[in-house]
């Protein structure tokens, strides 16, 4: 009886030892008998003692991933299932031994390489088919294995740029902005350059600007310029992005107003704001409908140009814009004056006086015309003062100089006419002298 008990104990010890001995299956793998190795490990996994150690799972992962990559299985649904099971086994191995010490063995390293290669290839295939969600899921796994291989120095580069750029592009295309941000940041922070990588920095700049993270915006803009010094894209500033990323007129105004809220004296922001408003208030298309809040936008435009002129002394362009705006506005009133004069003439019989209503309307239009012209006077005077101080002018500056002088002569000619109509010879002589001064100035500007 004692001998029988001892025999049972010996048998149990042998079974236990066999259950925890992974060498037979490992030998099969090394002999490339992968089908047999899978059969044996599947049987062994029915024994809880065999799966008590992390080596059982890294061994299973290696066998399954190797089998999936054989010519007979590669590209089949069975291979996909094998890779899924191999990945799950690897995750269990890592959970049981976070140090992953067994990856020091070359056989197990091959298993990790197989998983990386498979997920990368599968991710790329889904990317090619524009299956963004599936592609990104697989590429994320490829990145995880890539990190492990880099840690093991099986990948010599400190960063797997190929899988990161593919994951970033996939995430961007699929609308997974935070994922794209994560992968692109890794590339940009490592100052990765070369063909196909400029978009990394462009994305980070645009993303940062959209999030109103100006610190990150400037940092990635500087990095982009450092890595791609010949690209003009990285010379654009926050004003360019505020306008360029906005689509509608309202969006552009909002974007620039947000910039000016933190930097009210920014020259470029004020100048661009003025120009956007000018294009809306002074459209080139005659049939364009002016905005209902015209008066408010006009005040905003004048304030923007005034701030721009103050921010950059000796710069005439803001003044010219204001002057041109009022000249354009006066031209509309002038057409109304001409139309009313024709209507009044048609309604008035020869030898009789025009009606009081017609005369009142004529005088009101004359007053409106004069006041509108007056809005251009000071801006044009400021502009010509700057142009006169520049000395040698290029062709464009001369044209602007002559234009401003000509309009100033017209302004004072109208004031002279109104003074004559009011029978005020003193004022009439005063404005006549101003008219002559600007006409003489116009003639003195040589082309």
FIPAPA-385364 format. One record per residue (C-alpha): residue number from 1; chain; x, y, z. Coordinates in nm, 2 decimals, padded with zeros to 4 digits, m for minus. Example, Ala and Ser with C-alpha at 12.3 -4.5 7.8 and 13.67 -1.06 7.14 Angstrom:
# residues 2
[node 1; "A"; [01.23; m00.45; 00.78]]
[node 2; "A"; [01.37; m00.11; 00.71]]
***
This chain:
# residues 447
[node 1; "A"; [00.00; 00.00; 00.00]]
[node 2; "A"; [00.28; 00.24; 00.08]]
[node 3; "A"; [00.45; 00.16; m00.24]]
[node 4; "A"; [00.13; 00.23; m00.44]]
[node 5; "A"; [00.09; 00.57; m00.27]]
[node 6; "A"; [00.45; 00.66; m00.35]]
[node 7; "A"; [00.39; 00.56; m00.72]]
[node 8; "A"; [00.09; 00.79; m00.74]]
[node 9; "A"; [00.30; 01.07; m00.59]]
[node 10; "A"; [00.58; 01.01; m00.84]]
[node 11; "A"; [00.33; 01.00; m01.13]]
[node 12; "A"; [00.17; 01.33; m01.02]]
[node 13; "A"; [00.51; 01.49; m00.99]]
[node 14; "A"; [00.60; 01.38; m01.34]]
[node 15; "A"; [00.28; 01.52; m01.48]]
[node 16; "A"; [00.33; 01.84; m01.30]]
[node 17; "A"; [00.69; 01.87; m01.43]]
[node 18; "A"; [00.57; 01.79; m01.78]]
[node 19; "A"; [00.29; 02.05; m01.75]]
[node 20; "A"; [00.54; 02.32; m01.66]]
[node 21; "A"; [00.80; 02.21; m01.92]]
[node 22; "A"; [00.78; 02.42; m02.23]]
[node 23; "A"; [01.10; 02.29; m02.40]]
[node 24; "A"; [00.93; 02.02; m02.61]]
[node 25; "A"; [00.70; 02.27; m02.78]]
[node 26; "A"; [00.98; 02.52; m02.81]]
[node 27; "A"; [01.19; 02.25; m02.98]]
[node 28; "A"; [00.91; 02.20; m03.24]]
[node 29; "A"; [00.91; 02.58; m03.31]]
[node 30; "A"; [01.29; 02.58; m03.36]]
[node 31; "A"; [01.26; 02.28; m03.59]]
[node 32; "A"; [00.99; 02.48; m03.78]]
[node 33; "A"; [00.73; 02.22; m03.71]]
[node 34; "A"; [00.47; 02.49; m03.64]]
[node 35; "A"; [00.15; 02.29; m03.71]]
[node 36; "A"; [00.27; 02.02; m03.46]]
[node 37; "A"; [00.37; 02.29; m03.21]]
[node 38; "A"; [00.02; 02.45; m03.23]]
[node 39; "A"; [m00.15; 02.11; m03.18]]
[node 40; "A"; [00.07; 02.04; m02.87]]
[node 41; "A"; [00.03; 02.38; m02.71]]
[node 42; "A"; [m00.35; 02.38; m02.77]]
[node 43; "A"; [m00.36; 02.05; m02.57]]
[node 44; "A"; [m00.13; 02.19; m02.31]]
[node 45; "A"; [m00.34; 02.49; m02.25]]
[node 46; "A"; [m00.61; 02.26; m02.11]]
[node 47; "A"; [m00.39; 02.22; m01.81]]
[node 48; "A"; [m00.40; 02.51; m01.56]]
[node 49; "A"; [m00.05; 02.44; m01.44]]
[node 50; "A"; [00.09; 02.48; m01.79]]
[node 51; "A"; [m00.07; 02.83; m01.81]]
[node 52; "A"; [00.04; 02.93; m01.47]]
[node 53; "A"; [00.35; 03.10; m01.60]]
[node 54; "A"; [00.39; 03.38; m01.85]]
[node 55; "A"; [00.61; 03.17; m02.08]]
[node 56; "A"; [00.30; 02.97; m02.18]]
[node 57; "A"; [00.15; 03.28; m02.34]]
[node 58; "A"; [00.45; 03.41; m02.51]]
[node 59; "A"; [00.51; 03.07; m02.65]]
[node 60; "A"; [00.15; 03.05; m02.78]]
[node 61; "A"; [00.18; 03.40; m02.92]]
[node 62; "A"; [00.50; 03.31; m03.10]]
[node 63; "A"; [00.35; 02.99; m03.25]]
[node 64; "A"; [00.03; 03.15; m03.36]]
[node 65; "A"; [00.19; 03.45; m03.52]]
[node 66; "A"; [00.45; 03.24; m03.69]]
[node 67; "A"; [00.18; 03.01; m03.83]]
[node 68; "A"; [m00.02; 03.31; m03.95]]
[node 69; "A"; [00.28; 03.42; m04.16]]
[node 70; "A"; [00.33; 03.09; m04.34]]
[node 71; "A"; [00.26; 03.08; m04.71]]
[node 72; "A"; [m00.03; 02.85; m04.65]]
[node 73; "A"; [m00.21; 03.08; m04.41]]
[node 74; "A"; [m00.10; 03.43; m04.50]]
[node 75; "A"; [m00.39; 03.65; m04.62]]
[node 76; "A"; [m00.66; 03.41; m04.51]]
[node 77; "A"; [m00.94; 03.46; m04.25]]
[node 78; "A"; [m00.77; 03.19; m04.05]]
[node 79; "A"; [m00.45; 03.40; m04.04]]
[node 80; "A"; [m00.65; 03.69; m03.91]]
[node 81; "A"; [m00.79; 03.47; m03.63]]
[node 82; "A"; [m00.44; 03.34; m03.55]]
[node 83; "A"; [m00.30; 03.69; m03.53]]
[node 84; "A"; [m00.59; 03.80; m03.30]]
[node 85; "A"; [m00.52; 03.50; m03.07]]
[node 86; "A"; [m00.15; 03.57; m03.08]]
[node 87; "A"; [m00.20; 03.93; m02.99]]
[node 88; "A"; [m00.43; 03.83; m02.70]]
[node 89; "A"; [m00.17; 03.58; m02.58]]
[node 90; "A"; [00.10; 03.84; m02.59]]
[node 91; "A"; [m00.12; 04.08; m02.39]]
[node 92; "A"; [m00.17; 03.81; m02.13]]
[node 93; "A"; [00.21; 03.75; m02.12]]
[node 94; "A"; [00.28; 04.12; m02.07]]
[node 95; "A"; [00.02; 04.14; m01.80]]
[node 96; "A"; [00.17; 03.84; m01.61]]
[node 97; "A"; [00.53; 03.97; m01.65]]
[node 98; "A"; [00.54; 04.35; m01.72]]
[node 99; "A"; [00.92; 04.33; m01.75]]
[node 100; "A"; [00.88; 04.09; m02.05]]
[node 101; "A"; [01.21; 03.93; m01.96]]
[node 102; "A"; [01.15; 03.63; m02.18]]
[node 103; "A"; [01.18; 03.86; m02.49]]
[node 104; "A"; [01.56; 03.83; m02.44]]
[node 105; "A"; [01.52; 03.49; m02.62]]
[node 106; "A"; [01.55; 03.53; m03.00]]
[node 107; "A"; [01.26; 03.29; m03.07]]
[node 108; "A"; [01.02; 03.50; m02.87]]
[node 109; "A"; [01.15; 03.82; m03.03]]
[node 110; "A"; [01.06; 03.67; m03.36]]
[node 111; "A"; [00.70; 03.64; m03.24]]
[node 112; "A"; [00.69; 04.01; m03.15]]
[node 113; "A"; [00.84; 04.09; m03.49]]
[node 114; "A"; [00.57; 03.88; m03.66]]
[node 115; "A"; [00.29; 04.06; m03.48]]
[node 116; "A"; [00.44; 04.40; m03.56]]
[node 117; "A"; [00.48; 04.31; m03.93]]
[node 118; "A"; [00.13; 04.17; m03.96]]
[node 119; "A"; [m00.05; 04.46; m03.79]]
[node 120; "A"; [00.16; 04.71; m04.00]]
[node 121; "A"; [00.08; 04.53; m04.33]]
[node 122; "A"; [m00.29; 04.48; m04.24]]
[node 123; "A"; [m00.32; 04.85; m04.13]]
[node 124; "A"; [m00.16; 04.96; m04.45]]
[node 125; "A"; [m00.40; 04.75; m04.66]]
[node 126; "A"; [m00.70; 04.90; m04.48]]
[node 127; "A"; [m00.55; 05.25; m04.52]]
[node 128; "A"; [m00.52; 05.18; m04.90]]
[node 129; "A"; [m00.89; 05.09; m04.90]]
[node 130; "A"; [m00.98; 05.40; m04.69]]
[node 131; "A"; [m01.11; 05.19; m04.41]]
[node 132; "A"; [m00.98; 05.45; m04.16]]
[node 133; "A"; [m01.12; 05.30; m03.84]]
[node 134; "A"; [m00.99; 04.94; m03.90]]
[node 135; "A"; [m00.66; 05.07; m04.03]]
[node 136; "A"; [m00.61; 05.29; m03.73]]
[node 137; "A"; [m00.70; 05.01; m03.49]]
[node 138; "A"; [m00.43; 04.78; m03.65]]
[node 139; "A"; [m00.17; 05.06; m03.68]]
[node 140; "A"; [m00.21; 05.14; m03.31]]
[node 141; "A"; [m00.12; 04.77; m03.23]]
[node 142; "A"; [00.17; 04.80; m03.48]]
[node 143; "A"; [00.30; 05.10; m03.29]]
[node 144; "A"; [00.27; 04.92; m02.95]]
[node 145; "A"; [00.49; 04.64; m03.09]]
[node 146; "A"; [00.72; 04.88; m03.25]]
[node 147; "A"; [00.78; 05.04; m02.91]]
[node 148; "A"; [00.87; 04.70; m02.77]]
[node 149; "A"; [01.11; 04.63; m03.06]]
[node 150; "A"; [01.28; 04.96; m03.02]]
[node 151; "A"; [01.32; 04.89; m02.65]]
[node 152; "A"; [01.48; 04.56; m02.73]]
[node 153; "A"; [01.70; 04.74; m02.99]]
[node 154; "A"; [01.56; 04.51; m03.26]]
[node 155; "A"; [01.47; 04.84; m03.44]]
[node 156; "A"; [01.78; 05.05; m03.45]]
[node 157; "A"; [01.60; 05.38; m03.49]]
[node 158; "A"; [01.47; 05.56; m03.18]]
[node 159; "A"; [01.15; 05.63; m03.36]]
[node 160; "A"; [00.95; 05.42; m03.61]]
[node 161; "A"; [00.88; 05.71; m03.84]]
[node 162; "A"; [00.71; 05.48; m04.11]]
[node 163; "A"; [00.44; 05.35; m03.88]]
[node 164; "A"; [00.39; 05.68; m03.70]]
[node 165; "A"; [00.34; 05.88; m04.02]]
[node 166; "A"; [00.10; 05.62; m04.16]]
[node 167; "A"; [m00.10; 05.62; m03.84]]
[node 168; "A"; [m00.10; 06.00; m03.83]]
[node 169; "A"; [m00.23; 06.03; m04.19]]
[node 170; "A"; [m00.49; 05.76; m04.13]]
[node 171; "A"; [m00.61; 05.93; m03.81]]
[node 172; "A"; [m00.63; 06.27; m03.98]]
[node 173; "A"; [m00.82; 06.12; m04.28]]
[node 174; "A"; [m01.06; 05.94; m04.05]]
[node 175; "A"; [m01.13; 06.25; m03.84]]
[node 176; "A"; [m00.95; 06.11; m03.53]]
[node 177; "A"; [m00.79; 06.44; m03.45]]
[node 178; "A"; [m00.65; 06.36; m03.11]]
[node 179; "A"; [m00.48; 06.04; m03.24]]
[node 180; "A"; [m00.33; 06.24; m03.53]]
[node 181; "A"; [m00.21; 06.50; m03.29]]
[node 182; "A"; [m00.04; 06.23; m03.07]]
[node 183; "A"; [00.15; 06.07; m03.36]]
[node 184; "A"; [00.24; 06.39; m03.53]]
[node 185; "A"; [00.37; 06.54; m03.21]]
[node 186; "A"; [00.61; 06.25; m03.17]]
[node 187; "A"; [00.74; 06.31; m03.52]]
[node 188; "A"; [00.77; 06.68; m03.49]]
[node 189; "A"; [00.93; 06.67; m03.15]]
[node 190; "A"; [01.20; 06.45; m03.30]]
[node 191; "A"; [01.24; 06.70; m03.58]]
[node 192; "A"; [01.17; 06.44; m03.84]]
[node 193; "A"; [01.20; 06.58; m04.20]]
[node 194; "A"; [01.21; 06.47; m04.56]]
[node 195; "A"; [00.96; 06.41; m04.83]]
[node 196; "A"; [00.61; 06.35; m04.70]]
[node 197; "A"; [00.67; 06.49; m04.35]]
[node 198; "A"; [00.60; 06.86; m04.40]]
[node 199; "A"; [00.23; 06.79; m04.35]]
[node 200; "A"; [00.30; 06.68; m03.99]]
[node 201; "A"; [00.41; 07.03; m03.89]]
[node 202; "A"; [00.13; 07.19; m04.09]]
[node 203; "A"; [m00.13; 06.98; m03.91]]
[node 204; "A"; [00.01; 07.07; m03.57]]
[node 205; "A"; [00.02; 07.44; m03.65]]
[node 206; "A"; [m00.34; 07.44; m03.78]]
[node 207; "A"; [m00.46; 07.23; m03.49]]
[node 208; "A"; [m00.29; 07.45; m03.23]]
[node 209; "A"; [m00.43; 07.76; m03.39]]
[node 210; "A"; [m00.78; 07.61; m03.39]]
[node 211; "A"; [m00.74; 07.54; m03.02]]
[node 212; "A"; [m00.61; 07.89; m02.96]]
[node 213; "A"; [m00.29; 07.75; m02.82]]
[node 214; "A"; [m00.06; 08.02; m02.95]]
[node 215; "A"; [00.24; 07.89; m02.76]]
[node 216; "A"; [00.21; 07.55; m02.94]]
[node 217; "A"; [00.13; 07.74; m03.26]]
[node 218; "A"; [00.45; 07.94; m03.25]]
[node 219; "A"; [00.66; 07.63; m03.13]]
[node 220; "A"; [00.55; 07.41; m03.42]]
[node 221; "A"; [00.58; 07.69; m03.67]]
[node 222; "A"; [00.94; 07.74; m03.56]]
[node 223; "A"; [01.01; 07.37; m03.57]]
[node 224; "A"; [00.86; 07.35; m03.92]]
[node 225; "A"; [01.08; 07.64; m04.04]]
[node 226; "A"; [01.39; 07.47; m03.89]]
[node 227; "A"; [01.32; 07.14; m04.06]]
[node 228; "A"; [01.19; 07.28; m04.39]]
[node 229; "A"; [01.37; 07.62; m04.42]]
[node 230; "A"; [01.27; 07.67; m04.79]]
[node 231; "A"; [00.90; 07.63; m04.73]]
[node 232; "A"; [00.70; 07.96; m04.73]]
[node 233; "A"; [00.42; 07.80; m04.52]]
[node 234; "A"; [00.61; 07.85; m04.20]]
[node 235; "A"; [00.65; 08.22; m04.26]]
[node 236; "A"; [00.27; 08.28; m04.22]]
[node 237; "A"; [00.17; 08.43; m03.89]]
[node 238; "A"; [m00.13; 08.41; m03.68]]
[node 239; "A"; [m00.32; 08.67; m03.88]]
[node 240; "A"; [m00.27; 08.48; m04.20]]
[node 241; "A"; [m00.41; 08.17; m04.03]]
[node 242; "A"; [m00.70; 08.35; m03.88]]
[node 243; "A"; [m00.81; 08.47; m04.22]]
[node 244; "A"; [m00.70; 08.16; m04.42]]
[node 245; "A"; [m00.88; 07.91; m04.20]]
[node 246; "A"; [m01.20; 08.10; m04.19]]
[node 247; "A"; [m01.45; 08.06; m04.48]]
[node 248; "A"; [m01.72; 08.32; m04.44]]
[node 249; "A"; [m01.70; 08.70; m04.38]]
[node 250; "A"; [m01.84; 08.66; m04.03]]
[node 251; "A"; [m01.59; 08.38; m03.95]]
[node 252; "A"; [m01.30; 08.60; m04.06]]
[node 253; "A"; [m01.42; 08.89; m03.85]]
[node 254; "A"; [m01.46; 08.67; m03.55]]
[node 255; "A"; [m01.12; 08.52; m03.59]]
[node 256; "A"; [m00.94; 08.85; m03.62]]
[node 257; "A"; [m01.15; 09.00; m03.34]]
[node 258; "A"; [m01.03; 08.72; m03.11]]
[node 259; "A"; [m00.67; 08.80; m03.20]]
[node 260; "A"; [m00.72; 09.17; m03.14]]
[node 261; "A"; [m00.88; 09.09; m02.80]]
[node 262; "A"; [m00.54; 08.98; m02.67]]
[node 263; "A"; [m00.33; 09.20; m02.90]]
[node 264; "A"; [m00.53; 09.52; m02.98]]
[node 265; "A"; [m00.24; 09.70; m03.14]]
[node 266; "A"; [m00.13; 09.43; m03.37]]
[node 267; "A"; [m00.05; 09.61; m03.70]]
[node 268; "A"; [m00.12; 09.33; m03.94]]
[node 269; "A"; [m00.44; 09.22; m03.77]]
[node 270; "A"; [m00.58; 09.57; m03.78]]
[node 271; "A"; [m00.47; 09.62; m04.14]]
[node 272; "A"; [m00.62; 09.29; m04.26]]
[node 273; "A"; [m00.94; 09.36; m04.06]]
[node 274; "A"; [m00.97; 09.70; m04.23]]
[node 275; "A"; [m00.91; 09.55; m04.57]]
[node 276; "A"; [m01.17; 09.27; m04.52]]
[node 277; "A"; [m01.42; 09.53; m04.41]]
[node 278; "A"; [m01.33; 09.76; m04.70]]
[node 279; "A"; [m01.39; 09.48; m04.95]]
[node 280; "A"; [m01.74; 09.43; m04.80]]
[node 281; "A"; [m01.83; 09.80; m04.78]]
[node 282; "A"; [m01.68; 09.89; m05.12]]
[node 283; "A"; [m01.75; 09.59; m05.34]]
[node 284; "A"; [m01.63; 09.59; m05.70]]
[node 285; "A"; [m01.96; 09.43; m05.82]]
[node 286; "A"; [m02.22; 09.70; m05.87]]
[node 287; "A"; [m02.51; 09.46; m05.79]]
[node 288; "A"; [m02.36; 09.36; m05.45]]
[node 289; "A"; [m02.59; 09.41; m05.16]]
[node 290; "A"; [m02.44; 09.62; m04.88]]
[node 291; "A"; [m02.47; 09.47; m04.52]]
[node 292; "A"; [m02.76; 09.59; m04.30]]
[node 293; "A"; [m02.51; 09.70; m04.03]]
[node 294; "A"; [m02.31; 09.91; m04.28]]
[node 295; "A"; [m02.27; 10.20; m04.04]]
[node 296; "A"; [m02.13; 09.98; m03.76]]
[node 297; "A"; [m01.89; 09.81; m04.00]]
[node 298; "A"; [m01.78; 10.14; m04.13]]
[node 299; "A"; [m01.68; 10.26; m03.78]]
[node 300; "A"; [m01.50; 09.93; m03.72]]
[node 301; "A"; [m01.31; 09.96; m04.05]]
[node 302; "A"; [m01.20; 10.32; m03.98]]
[node 303; "A"; [m01.09; 10.22; m03.63]]
[node 304; "A"; [m00.90; 09.93; m03.76]]
[node 305; "A"; [m00.71; 10.13; m04.02]]
[node 306; "A"; [m00.65; 10.41; m03.77]]
[node 307; "A"; [m00.49; 10.16; m03.53]]
[node 308; "A"; [m00.28; 10.01; m03.81]]
[node 309; "A"; [m00.15; 10.35; m03.91]]
[node 310; "A"; [m00.07; 10.43; m03.54]]
[node 311; "A"; [00.11; 10.09; m03.50]]
[node 312; "A"; [00.33; 10.16; m03.81]]
[node 313; "A"; [00.44; 10.52; m03.84]]
[node 314; "A"; [00.52; 10.64; m04.19]]
[node 315; "A"; [00.29; 10.39; m04.35]]
[node 316; "A"; [00.04; 10.55; m04.58]]
[node 317; "A"; [m00.17; 10.26; m04.69]]
[node 318; "A"; [m00.43; 10.27; m04.41]]
[node 319; "A"; [m00.50; 10.64; m04.48]]
[node 320; "A"; [m00.54; 10.57; m04.85]]
[node 321; "A"; [m00.79; 10.30; m04.78]]
[node 322; "A"; [m01.00; 10.54; m04.56]]
[node 323; "A"; [m00.98; 10.81; m04.82]]
[node 324; "A"; [m01.07; 10.57; m05.10]]
[node 325; "A"; [m01.37; 10.45; m04.90]]
[node 326; "A"; [m01.52; 10.80; m04.87]]
[node 327; "A"; [m01.45; 10.88; m05.23]]
[node 328; "A"; [m01.64; 10.56; m05.33]]
[node 329; "A"; [m01.92; 10.65; m05.10]]
[node 330; "A"; [m01.93; 11.01; m05.23]]
[node 331; "A"; [m01.95; 10.87; m05.59]]
[node 332; "A"; [m02.28; 10.70; m05.49]]
[node 333; "A"; [m02.41; 11.02; m05.36]]
[node 334; "A"; [m02.29; 11.20; m05.67]]
[node 335; "A"; [m02.50; 10.96; m05.89]]
[node 336; "A"; [m02.80; 11.04; m05.67]]
[node 337; "A"; [m02.73; 11.41; m05.72]]
[node 338; "A"; [m02.71; 11.38; m06.10]]
[node 339; "A"; [m03.02; 11.17; m06.11]]
[node 340; "A"; [m03.22; 11.41; m05.90]]
[node 341; "A"; [m03.10; 11.71; m06.12]]
[node 342; "A"; [m03.23; 11.53; m06.43]]
[node 343; "A"; [m03.56; 11.44; m06.26]]
[node 344; "A"; [m03.60; 11.80; m06.13]]
[node 345; "A"; [m03.53; 11.94; m06.48]]
[node 346; "A"; [m03.79; 11.71; m06.63]]
[node 347; "A"; [m04.05; 11.81; m06.38]]
[node 348; "A"; [m03.98; 12.19; m06.40]]
[node 349; "A"; [m04.14; 12.39; m06.69]]
[node 350; "A"; [m03.90; 12.63; m06.86]]
[node 351; "A"; [m03.90; 12.97; m06.71]]
[node 352; "A"; [m04.04; 12.85; m06.38]]
[node 353; "A"; [m03.89; 12.77; m06.04]]
[node 354; "A"; [m03.84; 12.42; m05.92]]
[node 355; "A"; [m04.06; 12.30; m05.64]]
[node 356; "A"; [m03.95; 12.36; m05.28]]
[node 357; "A"; [m03.94; 11.98; m05.22]]
[node 358; "A"; [m03.70; 11.94; m05.52]]
[node 359; "A"; [m03.48; 12.23; m05.40]]
[node 360; "A"; [m03.47; 12.09; m05.05]]
[node 361; "A"; [m03.37; 11.75; m05.17]]
[node 362; "A"; [m03.11; 11.90; m05.40]]
[node 363; "A"; [m02.96; 12.09; m05.11]]
[node 364; "A"; [m02.97; 11.78; m04.88]]
[node 365; "A"; [m02.79; 11.58; m05.14]]
[node 366; "A"; [m02.53; 11.86; m05.18]]
[node 367; "A"; [m02.48; 11.86; m04.81]]
[node 368; "A"; [m02.45; 11.48; m04.79]]
[node 369; "A"; [m02.20; 11.48; m05.08]]
[node 370; "A"; [m01.98; 11.75; m04.92]]
[node 371; "A"; [m01.98; 11.58; m04.58]]
[node 372; "A"; [m01.89; 11.24; m04.75]]
[node 373; "A"; [m01.60; 11.41; m04.94]]
[node 374; "A"; [m01.49; 11.57; m04.62]]
[node 375; "A"; [m01.44; 11.22; m04.47]]
[node 376; "A"; [m01.16; 11.16; m04.73]]
[node 377; "A"; [m00.98; 11.49; m04.67]]
[node 378; "A"; [m00.78; 11.42; m04.36]]
[node 379; "A"; [m00.68; 11.06; m04.45]]
[node 380; "A"; [m00.56; 11.18; m04.79]]
[node 381; "A"; [m00.37; 11.47; m04.63]]
[node 382; "A"; [m00.20; 11.23; m04.40]]
[node 383; "A"; [m00.11; 11.00; m04.68]]
[node 384; "A"; [00.04; 11.27; m04.91]]
[node 385; "A"; [00.24; 11.40; m04.61]]
[node 386; "A"; [00.40; 11.06; m04.57]]
[node 387; "A"; [00.45; 11.01; m04.95]]
[node 388; "A"; [00.61; 11.36; m04.97]]
[node 389; "A"; [00.86; 11.27; m04.70]]
[node 390; "A"; [00.98; 10.95; m04.87]]
[node 391; "A"; [01.19; 11.12; m05.13]]
[node 392; "A"; [01.24; 10.89; m05.43]]
[node 393; "A"; [00.91; 10.71; m05.50]]
[node 394; "A"; [00.84; 10.40; m05.71]]
[node 395; "A"; [00.58; 10.40; m05.98]]
[node 396; "A"; [00.30; 10.27; m05.76]]
[node 397; "A"; [00.37; 10.53; m05.49]]
[node 398; "A"; [00.36; 10.81; m05.74]]
[node 399; "A"; [00.03; 10.69; m05.87]]
[node 400; "A"; [m00.11; 10.69; m05.52]]
[node 401; "A"; [00.04; 11.03; m05.45]]
[node 402; "A"; [m00.12; 11.18; m05.76]]
[node 403; "A"; [m00.45; 11.01; m05.69]]
[node 404; "A"; [m00.47; 11.16; m05.34]]
[node 405; "A"; [m00.36; 11.51; m05.46]]
[node 406; "A"; [m00.62; 11.50; m05.74]]
[node 407; "A"; [m00.90; 11.41; m05.50]]
[node 408; "A"; [m00.79; 11.67; m05.25]]
[node 409; "A"; [m00.82; 11.93; m05.53]]
[node 410; "A"; [m01.17; 11.80; m05.61]]
[node 411; "A"; [m01.27; 11.82; m05.25]]
[node 412; "A"; [m01.16; 12.18; m05.22]]
[node 413; "A"; [m01.32; 12.27; m05.56]]
[node 414; "A"; [m01.65; 12.15; m05.43]]
[node 415; "A"; [m01.61; 12.35; m05.10]]
[node 416; "A"; [m01.53; 12.65; m05.32]]
[node 417; "A"; [m01.84; 12.60; m05.53]]
[node 418; "A"; [m02.06; 12.57; m05.21]]
[node 419; "A"; [m01.90; 12.88; m05.07]]
[node 420; "A"; [m01.98; 13.07; m05.40]]
[node 421; "A"; [m02.34; 12.94; m05.38]]
[node 422; "A"; [m02.36; 13.07; m05.03]]
[node 423; "A"; [m02.21; 13.40; m05.14]]
[node 424; "A"; [m01.92; 13.38; m04.90]]
[node 425; "A"; [m01.62; 13.53; m05.10]]
[node 426; "A"; [m01.38; 13.49; m04.81]]
[node 427; "A"; [m01.44; 13.11; m04.79]]
[node 428; "A"; [m01.45; 13.09; m05.16]]
[node 429; "A"; [m01.11; 13.24; m05.19]]
[node 430; "A"; [m00.97; 13.02; m04.91]]
[node 431; "A"; [m01.09; 12.70; m05.08]]
[node 432; "A"; [m00.97; 12.82; m05.42]]
[node 433; "A"; [m00.62; 12.86; m05.28]]
[node 434; "A"; [m00.64; 12.50; m05.15]]
[node 435; "A"; [m00.77; 12.38; m05.48]]
[node 436; "A"; [m00.48; 12.54; m05.66]]
[node 437; "A"; [m00.22; 12.41; m05.41]]
[node 438; "A"; [m00.33; 12.05; m05.47]]
[node 439; "A"; [m00.36; 12.09; m05.85]]
[node 440; "A"; [00.00; 12.23; m05.84]]
[node 441; "A"; [00.11; 11.94; m05.63]]
[node 442; "A"; [m00.05; 11.70; m05.87]]
[node 443; "A"; [00.14; 11.86; m06.16]]
[node 444; "A"; [00.47; 11.85; m05.97]]
[node 445; "A"; [00.46; 11.47; m05.93]]
[node 446; "A"; [00.65; 11.34; m06.24]]
[node 447; "A"; [00.58; 10.99; m06.37]]
***
